[in-house]
Amino acid sequence: MQLTVTAAALTIIQPKLDDRTVTLLSYDDGVGPYSPHGLEALQIAFKLILITDHMPMDDYELKID
């Protein structure tokens, strides 16, 4: 899998990253702690979610380098 991030998106994301940041790629299906429930969850979409290393990650088992 390859995820390409534009320079414009990187200028928004990079200031939020530090040693405790965990980056999640979440399938927006309305299931899990970081996926909203409702009509938008019925569409095919992915979200890039930034959390700290102390937040729950139980629904995110696959690690991608």
Backbone as CSV, one residue per row, in Angstrom:
resi,resn,N_x,N_y,N_z,CA_x,CA_y,CA_z,C_x,C_y,C_z
1,MET,0.848,-1.169,0.000,0.000,0.000,0.000,0.891,1.229,0.000
2,GLN,0.500,2.227,-0.764,1.226,3.482,-0.803,0.250,4.622,-0.601
3,LEU,0.580,5.492,0.307,-0.241,6.663,0.574,0.586,7.885,0.199
4,THR,0.086,8.672,-0.725,0.779,9.883,-1.155,0.131,11.079,-0.474
5,VAL,0.955,11.896,0.151,0.479,13.087,0.842,1.008,14.299,0.078
6,THR,0.128,15.190,-0.294,0.541,16.390,-1.017,1.324,17.320,-0.094
7,ALA,2.085,18.205,-0.698,2.848,19.182,0.082,1.913,20.061,0.902
8,ALA,0.775,20.430,0.327,-0.203,21.258,1.060,-0.742,20.524,2.280
9,ALA,-1.067,19.237,2.121,-1.572,18.452,3.255,-0.480,18.265,4.306
10,LEU,0.749,18.066,3.869,1.858,17.859,4.803,2.095,19.097,5.673
11,THR,1.871,20.286,5.133,2.053,21.495,5.939,1.026,21.582,7.064
12,ILE,-0.111,20.906,6.895,-1.137,20.867,7.938,-0.842,19.752,8.940
13,ILE,-0.407,18.603,8.440,-0.197,17.422,9.276,1.083,17.516,10.101
14,GLN,2.183,17.911,9.474,3.497,17.844,10.120,3.603,18.596,11.453
15,PRO,3.020,19.776,11.620,3.112,20.450,12.928,2.408,19.683,14.059
16,LYS,1.548,18.768,13.728,0.812,18.007,14.741,1.551,16.728,15.152
17,LEU,2.651,16.406,14.483,3.393,15.175,14.754,4.485,15.410,15.782
18,ASP,4.592,14.492,16.722,5.709,14.475,17.663,5.998,13.025,18.031
19,ASP,6.857,12.795,19.000,7.265,11.426,19.365,6.120,10.588,19.910
20,ARG,5.050,11.208,20.383,3.927,10.470,20.971,2.765,10.308,19.998
21,THR,2.874,10.845,18.791,1.788,10.793,17.821,1.734,9.432,17.134
22,VAL,0.549,8.897,17.044,0.288,7.670,16.287,-0.633,8.067,15.144
23,THR,-0.277,7.657,13.941,-1.070,7.975,12.762,-1.884,6.759,12.369
24,LEU,-3.185,6.911,12.275,-4.074,5.821,11.905,-4.718,6.123,10.562
25,LEU,-4.844,5.101,9.716,-5.630,5.201,8.499,-6.905,4.428,8.789
26,SER,-8.007,5.137,8.878,-9.261,4.534,9.330,-10.277,4.462,8.200
27,TYR,-10.840,3.288,7.992,-11.951,3.124,7.060,-13.184,3.666,7.758
28,ASP,-13.784,4.673,7.175,-14.895,5.380,7.819,-16.190,4.590,7.645
29,ASP,-16.338,3.569,8.479,-17.488,2.673,8.361,-18.466,2.796,9.529
30,GLY,-18.237,3.759,10.416,-19.137,3.946,11.547,-18.873,2.991,12.693
31,VAL,-17.788,2.242,12.628,-17.436,1.296,13.680,-16.103,1.726,14.280
32,GLY,-16.013,1.720,15.576,-14.771,2.072,16.247,-14.830,3.457,16.860
33,PRO,-13.855,3.751,17.705,-13.903,4.985,18.477,-13.660,6.258,17.665
34,TYR,-13.079,6.163,16.473,-12.724,7.354,15.710,-13.503,7.465,14.398
35,SER,-14.557,6.684,14.235,-15.375,6.700,13.024,-16.793,7.112,13.399
36,PRO,-17.244,8.261,12.905,-18.573,8.747,13.296,-19.690,7.861,12.755
37,HIS,-20.766,7.809,13.488,-21.934,7.044,13.067,-22.855,7.962,12.261
38,GLY,-23.595,7.387,11.364,-24.557,8.184,10.611,-24.402,8.010,9.119
39,LEU,-25.047,8.875,8.376,-25.102,8.750,6.923,-23.745,8.861,6.255
40,GLU,-22.863,9.716,6.761,-21.564,9.844,6.115,-20.760,8.550,6.217
41,ALA,-21.068,7.719,7.189,-20.354,6.464,7.354,-20.776,5.423,6.315
42,LEU,-21.831,5.701,5.557,-22.297,4.759,4.550,-21.565,4.930,3.219
43,GLN,-20.727,5.933,3.124,-19.955,6.159,1.909,-18.582,5.526,2.066
44,ILE,-17.931,5.239,0.949,-16.583,4.684,1.002,-15.614,5.836,1.219
45,ALA,-14.955,5.820,2.350,-14.034,6.897,2.680,-13.018,6.409,3.708
46,PHE,-11.855,6.999,3.660,-10.823,6.750,4.649,-10.466,8.079,5.294
47,LYS,-10.017,8.005,6.546,-9.588,9.205,7.252,-8.203,8.957,7.834
48,LEU,-7.401,9.994,7.822,-6.122,9.975,8.500,-6.374,10.562,9.876
49,ILE,-6.111,9.773,10.907,-6.419,10.176,12.273,-5.117,10.233,13.065
50,LEU,-4.899,11.321,13.766,-3.717,11.483,14.609,-4.156,11.417,16.059
51,ILE,-3.573,10.484,16.806,-3.876,10.336,18.225,-2.559,10.257,18.985
52,THR,-2.641,10.301,20.311,-1.425,10.106,21.106,-1.259,8.616,21.391
53,ASP,-0.063,8.253,21.801,0.217,6.846,22.076,-0.490,6.323,23.326
54,HIS,-1.229,7.171,24.030,-1.993,6.742,25.211,-3.479,6.548,24.918
55,MET,-3.888,6.792,23.688,-5.300,6.649,23.315,-5.557,5.231,22.795
56,PRO,-6.803,4.752,22.861,-7.117,3.385,22.434,-6.834,3.155,20.951
57,MET,-6.194,2.005,20.670,-5.887,1.599,19.296,-6.341,0.169,19.031
58,ASP,-7.255,-0.341,19.846,-7.660,-1.744,19.765,-8.220,-2.143,18.404
59,ASP,-8.897,-1.228,17.722,-9.500,-1.542,16.426,-8.518,-1.412,15.273
60,TYR,-7.268,-1.056,15.556,-6.276,-0.824,14.511,-5.081,-1.751,14.760
61,GLU,-5.145,-2.939,14.167,-4.147,-3.966,14.443,-3.042,-4.044,13.401
62,LEU,-3.317,-3.688,12.150,-2.352,-3.830,11.068,-1.409,-2.641,11.048
63,LYS,-0.107,-2.908,11.127,0.892,-1.846,11.072,1.452,-1.792,9.665
64,ILE,1.485,-0.600,9.074,2.004,-0.395,7.736,3.219,0.505,7.832
65,ASP,4.331,0.056,7.294,5.547,0.885,7.314,5.461,2.006,6.302
